[in-house]
Amino acid sequence: MARKNTAKKTLKLAPVLDLNEATALHEKLLALKGSSVEIDASAVERIGALCAQVLMAGARSWKEDQSSFTFSQVSDAFIKTTQLVGVDIAPLMAKEI
């Protein structure tokens, strides 16, 4: 049986997550499949609905695989925009122990 890679990997999001960035974001997430992922959205200035959808699909996929998918840092713009499009990232925020 293959062993899951438990090392946590960080994905730093681009400042502008628009339609043009959606495919690249999807490919970056696919490359991290099988690892625990920590998303750094601290530099995000704008995020479109499609990229928000890609991130939420990633979170669901990681949950189905029983792997960790969390947001470690988020910008105010990221939080405001995701709230405007109806995405609640609060359950995905990294928790301090």
Secondary structure as UniProt FT lines:
FT   STRAND          8..12
FT   STRAND          16..17
FT   HELIX           19..31
FT   TURN            32..34
FT   STRAND          36..41
FT   TURN            42..43
FT   STRAND          46..47
FT   HELIX           49..64
FT   TURN            65..66
FT   STRAND          69..74
FT   HELIX           76..84
FT   TURN            85..86
FT   HELIX           90..92
//
